[in-house]
Amino acid sequence: MSSRPVKFFLLAGLATVLGAAGYLFFAAAPEAESLAMPQTATTDPLATKGVAAFAGAGFGGISLTSLETNAVPFKLIAAALVMEERARDPMAKTDLSTLKQVMQRFGFLYPLSIEGVPTEIRLPLTKEPPAGKPLGMTHGFIAPVGGARVEVTNLGCAACHAGVAYLPDGSPDPDRAVLGMPNTSLDLESYTQAIFTALRRHLSDPALLSTVDILFPQMSWQERASLRWIVMPLARSRMEALSGTSRALPFTNGLPGATNGVAALKLQTGTPLLAEGAGDRGIVSIPDLALRDRRNRLLADGVYATPSGKADRQELAAITSFFTVPSMGVKPEDARRHIPEAEAIFSWLADYRPQTFPGPVDQAAAERGAALYARDCASCHGSFEWKTGTPKLQSYPDWIGDVGTDPLRAQAFDKDLADAIRKSSYGKTITVKTGQGYAAPPLAGVWASAPYLHNGSVPSLAALLDPRLRPTRFMVGGHALDWENMGLRLTAEGDYPAGYTPFSEPQWVDTTQPGLGNGGHIFGSELDEEEREALIAFLKLL
């Protein structure tokens, strides 16, 4: 199987980026359309710019280069997905509402309001999202040849790092999204595979272009001609070259709420995949972004360290700009151009906090839990000061080491990949440190981050603190939360309670599979049940 995913364009040097914009627009975004935004003297202009960049900036991902790996010709993909849905359900309509339903199945969000930004600039969406596109999907037009015009899309920060808000009973509220919280339902594996399957089945069907016309009646004649005479022939050629394969990618792209960034980075850098991809299963849960500016190293295994060894925001921002290489298909030398946007995002993240825990909290238990946390957890996860309200992080050790959890993710970041980064234009920007285990993250927003451990293999804090409760299999995706166990709301069999309708398509997590082991991190085993409940009560407040 080819070590490259589907390529839609093989042309080089002829792309002209005509413009890119995202789902949510703020006046401070230099490329953005304007919406009325209340401004006050306390608004930090750089933080405001950071919110806009986080929600919708393209970061160089709207380009011919990105189309080789990550970006897609949106209208063509949308039509293929709608045709595939109609083949599955003949009652489905040929319109954008069907596309929205399909995208929601993969965990993409179409919120009516967006939270997680400074109060003075928070606002509901006052316009429809760009036709059919969910939160975090950036888009723009490129010209692969002179006179051609094709809309392409890519996934930006908010696709992974904007999660649903939760109601007081633990039910999800997909109409409200919180920037910075993890999208614990986003299923990039199923999304990628669905595109591959839909194109394989419908690319040669004359109805495909007609479906594009129906879905996008305002499409220009230039774009229609570009799709017909450039995009579709090249896509057919590429699909024919992959006729003997059953997958779009040679590696698994994760589970709901978890991604495989290391394998994606190997793909972009030309680094050999473990077992040609089958062994590259270094899956990592999407984290909440609160307090990330207090770290001096990033990623689950802390492999990206700042050159100074300090929690320096500018150095962290420069490292973060490199994330666009695996996630958006941007070349390292191009990614560096977007370091200023990453610096603006860190200016916003400095004050960002996740949604306040919406359920009930036993304050007396939380007080006992705070003492337990200070005794047993703070030396790794940081010390918090708390009297009332939200506890404040006072110190953070940035601890890293081996606590017996599944080693595959750390092993996947091998010497070949480390050397590729050192030889890239980020060689002096990122101090690569491998083989040290996993980093203990700050725990802000941990109540909404289930499932737990770096690979999402434990469904609740109760099971994390008592390994006897860890199930072998459980569902994740579109889930509600259980306040008592503080995690996914599941039955004893690991599935969802009768009568619950998930807002996205759930998948089973099988902890017997490589990379998904649920062992290790046995801290809490020595506590009695009352102490565990008290510790969980305190963790809800972070």
Protein Blocks (a to p, Z undefined) as FASTA:
>chain_A
ZZbdcdfbfcehkaccfbdcdfbdcfklmkbccddddddfklcfklmmmmmmmmmpgnlp
acfklmmmmmccfklmmmmmmmmmmmmmmmbccdfklmmmmmmmnopacdfbdehiafkl
gccdfbdcdehiaehiacddddfbghiacddddddfklmmcccdddfkopacfkbccehi
acfkbcfklmmmmmmmmmmmmmmpmklmmmmmmmmmmbcfklmmmmmmmmmmmmmmmmmm
mmmpcbfbfbdebjehiacfklmmmmmnopacehhhmmmccccddddfehklmpcbecjk
lpaccfklpacfklmmmmmmmmmmmmnopafklmmmmmmmmmmmmmmmmmgccdddfbdc
dfklmmmmmmmmmmmmmmmnopaddfbhjaddfbdehiacdehiafklmmmmcfklmmmm
mmmmklmmpccdehibpadddfehklmmccehjkopafbfklmmmmklpcfbdceejiac
dfklopadddfkopacehiacfbdcddddfkbghiacgejiehjlpcfklmmmmmmmmmm
ZZ
